[in-house]
Amino acid sequence: MFISDGMAAKTDLKGGYGRMTIIDLTEEQAEDIEKRLSDFDEDHITYKMDGCIRIGMEDNGRLIAGLDACVTAFRILYVSTVFVDEAYRRKGVGAALIGEMEKRAARMGVNAIRLDTFDWQGKEFYEALGYTAVGHYDHKEDGYSEYFFLKRIN
């Protein structure tokens, strides 16, 4: 049972925990929780690997496309951003960036690349480049679908 008192919510939990309060975290508290999770993960992730791939493409000195990806746990590269200016789409620019990213990722020791995209962004593009959809959901109320992709390398 939750009882709201403005900024906090109090709840009674079974198991002898007493009265607990759900609070909004400060930046310092959020960082503390992140560190605790990282410390917990240390028992399951037996090696450290980090690094990012941030590459772009220029046309006559003008940035027309870019990609940002960073290594997460288990030698997985997470691609957070891929963008190609509209005038350069369907001309091989995005495929060239992805190809270069995959080469660099392999040299880094990455074994899988993961990313997500909305239905209007690049679902067919990633499928054409050999990425496998490993999940998706539709949000009809807001008019979009999101897809999650994975490609194993090495």
The 8 nearest C-alpha neighbors of each residue, nearest first, counted from 0:
[[1, 10, 11, 2, 12, 9, 8, 3],
 [2, 0, 10, 9, 8, 3, 11, 21],
 [1, 3, 9, 8, 10, 4, 0, 7],
 [4, 2, 8, 5, 7, 1, 9, 6],
 [3, 5, 7, 8, 6, 2, 9, 1],
 [4, 6, 7, 3, 8, 2, 22, 9],
 [5, 7, 4, 22, 8, 23, 3, 21],
 [8, 6, 22, 21, 4, 5, 3, 20],
 [7, 9, 3, 21, 2, 20, 4, 1],
 [10, 8, 20, 2, 1, 19, 21, 3],
 [9, 11, 1, 0, 19, 12, 20, 18],
 [10, 12, 18, 0, 19, 13, 17, 9],
 [13, 11, 10, 16, 14, 17, 18, 15],
 [14, 12, 15, 11, 16, 17, 10, 18],
 [13, 15, 16, 12, 17, 11, 18, 19],
 [14, 16, 17, 13, 12, 18, 11, 19],
 [17, 15, 14, 12, 18, 13, 19, 11],
 [18, 16, 15, 19, 11, 12, 13, 14],
 [17, 19, 11, 10, 16, 20, 9, 12],
 [20, 18, 10, 9, 17, 11, 21, 16],
 [19, 21, 9, 8, 22, 10, 7, 18],
 [20, 22, 8, 7, 9, 19, 23, 10],
 [23, 21, 7, 20, 24, 8, 6, 9],
 [22, 24, 25, 21, 7, 6, 28, 29],
 [25, 23, 28, 29, 22, 26, 27, 21],
 [24, 26, 28, 27, 29, 23, 30, 22],
 [25, 27, 29, 28, 30, 24, 31, 23],
 [26, 28, 30, 25, 29, 31, 24, 32],
 [29, 27, 31, 25, 30, 26, 24, 32],
 [28, 30, 26, 32, 31, 27, 24, 25],
 [29, 31, 33, 27, 28, 32, 34, 26],
 [32, 30, 28, 34, 29, 33, 27, 35],
 [31, 33, 35, 29, 34, 30, 28, 36],
 [34, 32, 30, 36, 31, 35, 37, 29],
 [35, 33, 37, 31, 32, 36, 38, 30],
 [36, 34, 32, 38, 37, 33, 39, 31],
 [35, 37, 39, 33, 34, 38, 40, 32],
 [36, 38, 34, 40, 35, 39, 33, 41],
 [37, 39, 35, 41, 36, 40, 34, 42],
 [38, 40, 36, 41, 37, 42, 35, 43],
 [41, 39, 37, 43, 42, 38, 44, 36],
 [40, 42, 38, 44, 39, 43, 37, 45],
 [43, 41, 40, 44, 39, 45, 38, 37],
 [44, 42, 40, 41, 45, 39, 46, 73],
 [45, 43, 41, 46, 42, 40, 73, 72],
 [44, 46, 43, 41, 42, 47, 73, 40],
 [47, 45, 44, 48, 73, 41, 72, 74],
 [48, 46, 49, 45, 44, 72, 73, 74],
 [49, 47, 74, 46, 50, 70, 72, 71],
 [50, 48, 70, 47, 71, 51, 69, 74],
 [49, 51, 70, 69, 52, 48, 107, 71],
 [50, 52, 69, 68, 70, 53, 49, 67],
 [51, 53, 68, 67, 69, 54, 100, 50],
 [54, 52, 67, 66, 51, 68, 55, 65],
 [55, 53, 66, 65, 52, 67, 56, 96],
 [56, 54, 65, 64, 66, 57, 62, 53],
 [55, 57, 64, 63, 62, 65, 58, 54],
 [56, 58, 62, 61, 60, 63, 59, 55],
 [57, 59, 61, 60, 62, 63, 56, 64],
 [60, 58, 61, 57, 62, 63, 56, 64],
 [59, 61, 57, 58, 62, 56, 63, 55],
 [62, 60, 57, 58, 59, 63, 56, 64],
 [63, 61, 57, 56, 64, 58, 60, 55],
 [64, 62, 84, 57, 56, 83, 61, 58],
 [65, 63, 83, 56, 55, 82, 62, 84],
 [66, 64, 55, 82, 54, 81, 56, 83],
 [65, 67, 81, 80, 54, 53, 55, 82],
 [68, 66, 53, 80, 79, 52, 78, 81],
 [67, 69, 78, 52, 77, 51, 79, 53],
 [70, 68, 51, 76, 77, 50, 52, 71],
 [69, 71, 76, 49, 50, 75, 77, 51],
 [70, 72, 75, 76, 69, 74, 77, 73],
 [73, 71, 74, 75, 70, 44, 48, 47],
 [72, 74, 75, 71, 44, 48, 46, 110],
 [75, 73, 109, 72, 110, 70, 71, 76],
 [76, 74, 111, 71, 73, 70, 112, 109],
 [75, 77, 70, 112, 69, 71, 113, 111],
 [78, 76, 113, 68, 69, 114, 112, 70],
 [79, 77, 68, 114, 80, 67, 113, 76],
 [78, 80, 68, 67, 77, 114, 81, 115],
 [81, 79, 67, 66, 78, 82, 68, 65],
 [82, 80, 66, 65, 67, 83, 79, 78],
 [81, 83, 64, 65, 80, 66, 84, 93],
 [82, 84, 64, 63, 88, 85, 93, 87],
 [85, 83, 63, 87, 86, 64, 88, 82],
 [84, 86, 88, 87, 83, 63, 89, 82],
 [85, 87, 84, 88, 83, 89, 63, 90],
 [88, 86, 85, 84, 90, 83, 89, 92],
 [87, 89, 85, 90, 86, 83, 84, 92],
 [90, 88, 91, 87, 92, 93, 86, 85],
 [91, 89, 88, 92, 87, 93, 94, 86],
 [92, 90, 94, 93, 89, 95, 88, 87],
 [91, 93, 95, 94, 90, 96, 87, 88],
 [94, 92, 96, 95, 91, 97, 83, 88],
 [93, 95, 97, 91, 96, 92, 98, 128],
 [96, 94, 98, 92, 93, 97, 91, 99],
 [97, 95, 93, 99, 98, 94, 100, 92],
 [96, 98, 100, 94, 99, 95, 101, 93],
 [97, 99, 95, 101, 100, 96, 94, 102],
 [100, 98, 102, 96, 101, 97, 95, 103],
 [99, 101, 97, 103, 98, 102, 104, 96],
 [100, 102, 104, 98, 99, 103, 97, 105],
 [103, 101, 99, 105, 104, 100, 98, 106],
 [102, 104, 106, 100, 105, 101, 99, 107],
 [103, 105, 101, 107, 109, 106, 102, 100],
 [104, 106, 108, 102, 107, 109, 103, 101],
 [105, 107, 103, 104, 108, 102, 109, 101],
 [108, 106, 104, 105, 109, 103, 50, 102],
 [109, 107, 105, 106, 110, 104, 74, 153],
 [108, 110, 74, 104, 105, 107, 75, 111],
 [109, 111, 152, 153, 74, 151, 75, 108],
 [112, 110, 151, 75, 152, 150, 109, 76],
 [113, 111, 76, 150, 75, 149, 77, 151],
 [112, 114, 149, 77, 148, 76, 78, 150],
 [115, 113, 78, 148, 77, 147, 79, 149],
 [114, 116, 147, 146, 148, 145, 117, 113],
 [117, 115, 146, 145, 120, 121, 122, 118],
 [116, 118, 145, 120, 119, 144, 146, 143],
 [117, 119, 144, 120, 145, 122, 143, 116],
 [120, 118, 117, 121, 122, 143, 116, 144],
 [121, 119, 117, 118, 116, 122, 124, 123],
 [120, 122, 124, 123, 125, 116, 119, 118],
 [121, 123, 124, 125, 118, 126, 120, 116],
 [122, 124, 126, 125, 121, 127, 128, 120],
 [125, 123, 121, 127, 122, 126, 128, 94],
 [124, 126, 128, 127, 130, 123, 122, 121],
 [125, 127, 130, 123, 129, 128, 124, 131],
 [128, 126, 124, 125, 129, 123, 130, 122],
 [129, 127, 125, 126, 130, 124, 94, 97],
 [130, 128, 126, 127, 131, 125, 150, 149],
 [129, 131, 150, 126, 125, 149, 128, 148],
 [132, 130, 148, 149, 133, 150, 126, 129],
 [131, 133, 148, 147, 134, 149, 146, 130],
 [134, 132, 148, 147, 131, 149, 135, 146],
 [135, 133, 147, 132, 146, 136, 148, 145],
 [134, 136, 146, 145, 147, 137, 144, 133],
 [135, 137, 144, 145, 138, 146, 134, 143],
 [136, 138, 144, 139, 143, 145, 135, 142],
 [139, 137, 143, 140, 141, 144, 142, 136],
 [138, 140, 142, 141, 137, 143, 144, 136],
 [139, 141, 138, 142, 143, 137, 144, 136],
 [140, 142, 139, 138, 143, 144, 137, 145],
 [143, 141, 139, 140, 138, 144, 137, 118],
 [144, 142, 138, 141, 137, 139, 118, 145],
 [145, 143, 137, 118, 136, 117, 138, 146],
 [144, 146, 117, 135, 136, 116, 118, 137],
 [147, 145, 135, 116, 115, 134, 117, 148],
 [146, 148, 115, 134, 132, 133, 135, 114],
 [147, 149, 132, 131, 114, 133, 113, 130],
 [150, 148, 113, 131, 130, 112, 132, 133],
 [149, 151, 130, 112, 111, 131, 152, 113],
 [150, 152, 111, 110, 112, 149, 153, 130],
 [151, 153, 110, 111, 150, 105, 109, 112],
 [152, 110, 105, 151, 109, 108, 111, 106]]
